[in-house]
Amino acid sequence: MCDFKNHLFHTPVLVDKVIELLITNKSGIYFDGTIGGGGHSKEILKNFKDKGKLIGIDIDSGAVNFAKNNLKSFKNKTIIKKGNYANILEILKKEKIKKIDGILLDLGISSYQIDNPERGFSYFVDSPLDMRMDNDLRKNASDIINNYSKTELIKIFKKYGEERYSRIISDYIVKKREKKVIKTSFELRHLIESIIPGKNKIKSVSRIFQALRIEVNKELENLENFLKNFVEALKSGGRIIIISYHSLEDRLVKKYFRQFEKGCICPPDIPICVCGKGEILKIISKKPILPSKDEIKLNPRARSAKLRAAEKI
């Protein structure tokens, strides 16, 4: 295994905006559901007063260990453990915490995960097709490529990769795997590049790898489960910030934020509300907040980041 101390997690994105929009109570309790290496959390903790507390969660056990070491000077103000942010209500219940002042999710994959050849996330390094953020998961990317039916592959490539050549790629994968098991990132990359025309090759590779990663880690399912329940965890006036990196995530966040802001779910042709659902969220950023050009220069992986923020009424 590689030593986490010799690898950087991704540089935290939009830090100043996170601090500005998230922290309304410097003695409050905050939840970082994707703590990674602890970059955002460290800046949050620096702004705390004596009673401030941060709960840091990550599904990657290596990230949890790294964050514990990185934030050891704040040991008395942190609870850092392995877990899935989708289970926020269960996590808080276990810690005997009823309500919190703020939630942060940074949905980006870390630089450590991308650059570590053992993890199999990158198509620029030849490595085993793994892509599990949580090593306890049974199914990895190789299992999907070699065992899913052609119909299932088409579905995930279309849904999670928005790949126009999903059918052609899936058909070719199924034919090739009959002769030889597809085990590495380069094998899959070269297979895709061999059948995609012109300039679209690397874009198709990128989209297929994204789709596999999302399927392996159930990323959109976890996000949707979280979005259905997070409001219950927040105090009135508590805030949530979500930083997403591709349109599938951002659409989900936007959908649920708007739904909670609207409240009423009655059909538009009914003149009077009968559902009884009121507004429970106020959107702070009507449009997503983007990194500046200067930030993108310093940290190119920030270029696709979109920050959305809201407050519980």
C-alpha positions as CSV (number, residue, x, y, z in Angstrom):
1,M,0.0,0.0,0.0
2,C,1.1,3.6,-0.7
3,D,1.8,5.9,2.3
4,F,-0.9,8.5,2.5
5,K,1.5,11.0,4.0
6,N,3.4,11.1,0.7
7,H,0.2,11.9,-1.3
8,L,-2.0,15.0,-1.2
9,F,-5.7,14.9,-1.1
10,H,-7.2,17.5,-3.5
11,T,-6.7,21.1,-2.5
12,P,-10.0,22.3,-1.0
13,V,-12.1,24.3,-3.4
14,L,-13.8,27.7,-2.7
15,V,-12.6,27.7,0.9
16,D,-13.4,31.4,1.5
17,K,-16.9,31.0,0.3
18,V,-17.4,27.8,2.3
19,I,-16.4,29.6,5.5
20,E,-18.4,32.8,4.7
21,L,-21.6,30.9,3.9
22,L,-21.5,27.9,6.2
23,I,-20.5,29.2,9.7
24,T,-23.3,31.1,11.3
25,N,-22.5,30.0,14.9
26,K,-18.8,29.7,15.9
27,S,-19.8,27.6,18.9
28,G,-22.0,25.3,16.9
29,I,-21.8,21.7,15.6
30,Y,-20.9,21.1,11.9
31,F,-20.9,18.0,9.7
32,D,-18.4,17.4,7.0
33,G,-19.7,14.4,5.2
34,T,-16.8,14.0,2.8
35,I,-13.8,15.0,5.0
36,G,-11.1,13.6,2.6
37,G,-7.8,14.9,3.9
38,G,-9.5,17.5,6.1
39,G,-8.7,20.6,4.0
40,H,-12.1,22.3,4.4
41,S,-12.5,21.0,7.9
42,K,-9.2,22.5,9.0
43,E,-10.4,26.0,7.9
44,I,-13.8,25.5,9.5
45,L,-12.1,24.5,12.8
46,K,-9.9,27.5,12.8
47,N,-13.0,29.7,13.0
48,F,-14.5,27.9,16.0
49,K,-14.8,29.2,19.5
50,D,-14.4,27.0,22.6
51,K,-17.6,25.0,22.2
52,G,-17.4,24.4,18.4
53,K,-17.5,20.8,17.2
54,L,-17.0,19.1,13.9
55,I,-18.1,15.6,12.8
56,G,-16.0,14.4,9.9
57,I,-17.1,11.4,7.9
58,D,-15.6,9.6,4.9
59,I,-16.1,6.2,3.3
60,D,-12.4,5.9,2.5
61,S,-10.6,4.5,5.6
62,G,-7.3,5.9,4.3
63,A,-8.9,9.4,4.2
64,V,-10.2,9.0,7.7
65,N,-6.7,8.1,9.0
66,F,-5.1,11.0,7.1
67,A,-7.7,13.5,8.3
68,K,-7.2,12.3,11.9
69,N,-3.5,13.0,11.6
70,N,-4.0,16.3,9.8
71,L,-6.5,17.6,12.4
72,K,-4.8,16.2,15.5
73,S,-4.3,19.7,16.9
74,F,-8.1,20.0,17.0
75,K,-8.6,16.6,18.6
76,N,-10.9,17.9,21.3
77,K,-13.2,19.6,18.8
78,T,-13.5,16.7,16.3
79,I,-15.2,13.3,15.8
80,I,-13.7,11.7,12.8
81,K,-14.9,8.3,11.6
82,K,-15.5,6.1,8.7
83,G,-19.1,6.3,7.4
84,N,-21.4,7.2,4.6
85,Y,-22.8,10.7,4.6
86,A,-26.1,9.3,3.3
87,N,-26.6,7.9,6.8
88,I,-26.3,11.4,8.4
89,L,-29.4,10.9,10.7
90,E,-28.1,7.5,12.0
91,I,-24.6,8.9,12.5
92,L,-25.9,11.9,14.5
93,K,-28.2,9.6,16.6
94,K,-25.2,7.4,17.4
95,E,-23.3,10.5,18.7
96,K,-26.4,11.6,20.6
97,I,-26.6,14.8,18.6
98,K,-30.2,16.0,17.8
99,K,-29.6,19.0,15.5
100,I,-26.6,20.6,13.9
101,D,-25.7,24.1,12.6
102,G,-24.2,23.3,9.3
103,I,-23.4,20.6,6.7
104,L,-20.7,20.5,4.0
105,L,-20.4,18.0,1.2
106,D,-17.5,18.3,-1.3
107,L,-18.4,15.6,-3.8
108,G,-15.1,15.7,-5.7
109,I,-12.8,12.6,-5.9
110,S,-9.5,13.4,-4.2
111,S,-6.2,13.8,-5.9
112,Y,-4.9,10.9,-3.9
113,Q,-7.6,8.6,-5.2
114,I,-7.1,9.7,-8.8
115,D,-3.3,9.6,-8.7
116,N,-2.9,6.4,-6.7
117,P,-2.3,3.6,-9.2
118,E,-3.7,1.0,-6.8
119,R,-7.1,2.5,-6.9
120,G,-7.8,2.3,-10.6
121,F,-9.6,5.6,-11.0
122,S,-7.4,7.1,-13.7
123,Y,-7.1,6.2,-17.4
124,F,-3.7,7.9,-17.5
125,V,-2.1,5.2,-15.4
126,D,-2.2,1.4,-16.1
127,S,-3.7,-0.1,-13.0
128,P,-6.2,-2.7,-11.9
129,L,-9.8,-1.7,-12.7
130,D,-11.0,-1.1,-9.1
131,M,-12.5,2.4,-8.5
132,R,-13.8,1.6,-5.0
133,M,-13.7,4.6,-2.6
134,D,-14.6,2.1,0.2
135,N,-12.4,-0.9,0.0
136,D,-15.0,-2.9,1.9
137,L,-17.3,-2.8,-1.1
138,R,-17.5,-6.2,-2.8
139,K,-18.0,-5.1,-6.3
140,N,-15.3,-3.2,-8.3
141,A,-15.1,-1.8,-11.8
142,S,-13.7,-5.0,-13.3
143,D,-16.6,-7.0,-11.9
144,I,-19.0,-4.6,-13.7
145,I,-17.1,-4.6,-17.0
146,N,-16.8,-8.4,-17.1
147,N,-20.1,-9.5,-15.6
148,Y,-22.9,-6.9,-16.4
149,S,-25.0,-7.8,-19.4
150,K,-24.8,-5.6,-22.5
151,T,-28.2,-4.0,-21.6
152,E,-26.9,-3.2,-18.1
153,L,-23.7,-1.7,-19.4
154,I,-25.6,0.5,-22.0
155,K,-27.9,1.7,-19.2
156,I,-25.1,2.8,-16.8
157,F,-23.0,4.3,-19.6
158,K,-26.0,6.4,-20.8
159,K,-27.3,7.3,-17.4
160,Y,-24.1,8.1,-15.5
161,G,-21.7,8.9,-18.4
162,E,-24.2,10.5,-20.8
163,E,-22.1,8.7,-23.5
164,R,-23.6,8.8,-27.0
165,Y,-21.7,5.7,-28.1
166,S,-22.9,3.6,-25.1
167,R,-24.4,0.9,-27.3
168,I,-21.3,0.5,-29.5
169,I,-18.9,0.5,-26.6
170,S,-21.0,-2.0,-24.6
171,D,-21.3,-4.4,-27.6
172,Y,-17.6,-4.3,-28.1
173,I,-16.8,-4.9,-24.4
174,V,-19.1,-8.0,-24.4
175,K,-17.4,-9.4,-27.5
176,K,-13.8,-8.8,-26.2
177,R,-14.4,-10.1,-22.7
178,E,-15.6,-13.5,-24.1
179,K,-12.0,-14.0,-25.3
180,K,-10.1,-12.3,-22.4
181,V,-11.1,-10.8,-19.0
182,I,-10.7,-7.0,-19.0
183,K,-8.6,-6.4,-15.9
184,T,-6.8,-3.0,-16.2
185,S,-7.5,0.6,-16.9
186,F,-5.3,0.6,-20.1
187,E,-7.1,-2.4,-21.5
188,L,-10.4,-0.7,-21.1
189,R,-9.1,2.6,-22.4
190,H,-7.5,1.1,-25.5
191,L,-10.7,-0.9,-26.2
192,I,-12.8,2.2,-26.2
193,E,-10.3,4.3,-28.2
194,S,-10.1,1.5,-30.9
195,I,-13.8,1.9,-31.8
196,I,-14.6,5.6,-31.2
197,P,-14.0,7.9,-34.2
198,G,-12.0,11.1,-34.5
199,K,-11.6,13.5,-31.7
200,N,-14.2,11.9,-29.4
201,K,-11.9,9.2,-28.1
202,I,-10.6,10.7,-24.8
203,K,-14.0,12.2,-24.0
204,S,-15.7,8.9,-24.4
205,V,-13.0,7.2,-22.2
206,S,-13.6,9.9,-19.6
207,R,-17.3,9.4,-19.6
208,I,-17.1,5.6,-19.4
209,F,-14.7,5.8,-16.4
210,Q,-17.0,8.3,-14.7
211,A,-20.0,6.0,-15.2
212,L,-18.1,3.1,-13.8
213,R,-17.0,5.0,-10.7
214,I,-20.5,6.3,-10.1
215,E,-21.9,2.7,-10.4
216,V,-19.3,1.1,-8.2
217,N,-19.7,3.6,-5.4
218,K,-23.4,4.2,-5.8
219,E,-22.6,7.9,-5.8
220,L,-25.9,9.3,-7.0
221,E,-28.0,6.9,-4.9
222,N,-26.1,8.0,-1.8
223,L,-26.5,11.7,-2.7
224,E,-30.2,11.3,-3.3
225,N,-30.7,9.4,-0.1
226,F,-28.9,12.2,1.7
227,L,-30.9,15.0,0.0
228,K,-34.1,13.4,1.1
229,N,-33.2,13.5,4.8
230,F,-30.6,16.3,5.5
231,V,-33.1,19.0,6.4
232,E,-34.2,16.9,9.4
233,A,-30.6,17.1,10.8
234,L,-30.4,21.0,10.6
235,K,-31.4,23.5,13.2
236,S,-33.6,26.4,12.1
237,G,-31.1,28.8,10.6
238,G,-28.6,26.0,9.9
239,R,-26.9,25.9,6.5
240,I,-25.9,23.4,3.9
241,I,-23.2,23.7,1.3
242,I,-22.7,21.2,-1.5
243,I,-19.9,21.4,-4.0
244,S,-20.4,19.2,-7.1
245,Y,-18.3,18.5,-10.1
246,H,-20.5,17.1,-12.8
247,S,-24.0,17.9,-14.1
248,L,-25.7,14.8,-12.7
249,E,-24.8,15.7,-9.1
250,D,-25.6,19.4,-9.6
251,R,-29.0,18.6,-11.1
252,L,-29.9,16.5,-8.1
253,V,-28.8,19.2,-5.6
254,K,-30.7,21.9,-7.5
255,K,-33.8,19.8,-7.7
256,Y,-34.0,19.1,-4.0
257,F,-33.1,22.6,-2.9
258,R,-35.8,24.0,-5.1
259,Q,-38.3,21.4,-3.9
260,F,-37.7,22.2,-0.3
261,E,-37.8,26.0,-1.0
262,K,-41.1,25.6,-2.8
263,G,-42.7,23.4,-0.2
264,C,-46.0,22.7,-1.8
265,I,-46.1,19.6,-4.0
266,C,-49.7,19.9,-5.3
267,P,-50.2,19.7,-9.0
268,P,-50.2,23.1,-10.7
269,D,-53.9,22.8,-11.8
270,I,-55.1,22.7,-8.2
271,P,-55.9,26.3,-7.2
272,I,-55.5,25.8,-3.4
273,C,-52.8,23.9,-1.6
274,V,-54.0,20.7,-0.1
275,C,-50.7,18.9,0.6
276,G,-49.9,21.2,3.7
277,K,-46.2,21.2,2.9
278,G,-44.6,24.5,3.7
279,E,-41.2,26.0,2.7
280,I,-38.4,24.6,4.8
281,L,-35.4,25.8,2.9
282,K,-34.2,29.2,1.6
283,I,-31.7,29.0,-1.2
284,I,-28.8,31.4,-0.6
285,S,-27.1,31.1,-4.0
286,K,-29.8,31.2,-6.8
287,K,-27.0,30.4,-9.3
288,P,-24.1,28.1,-8.4
289,I,-20.9,29.8,-7.2
290,L,-17.9,29.0,-9.3
291,P,-14.2,29.2,-8.6
292,S,-12.3,32.3,-9.8
293,K,-9.9,32.2,-12.7
294,D,-7.0,32.6,-10.2
295,E,-8.2,29.6,-8.2
296,I,-8.4,27.5,-11.3
297,K,-4.9,28.5,-12.3
298,L,-3.6,27.4,-8.9
299,N,-5.8,24.3,-8.8
300,P,-6.9,23.1,-12.3
301,R,-9.1,20.3,-10.8
302,A,-11.4,23.1,-9.4
303,R,-12.5,24.2,-12.9
304,S,-15.7,22.1,-12.9
305,A,-16.7,22.9,-9.2
306,K,-20.2,24.3,-8.5
307,L,-21.1,25.4,-5.0
308,R,-24.8,25.7,-3.9
309,A,-25.8,26.9,-0.5
310,A,-29.1,27.0,1.4
311,E,-30.5,27.7,4.9
312,K,-33.2,25.9,6.8
313,I,-36.1,28.1,7.7
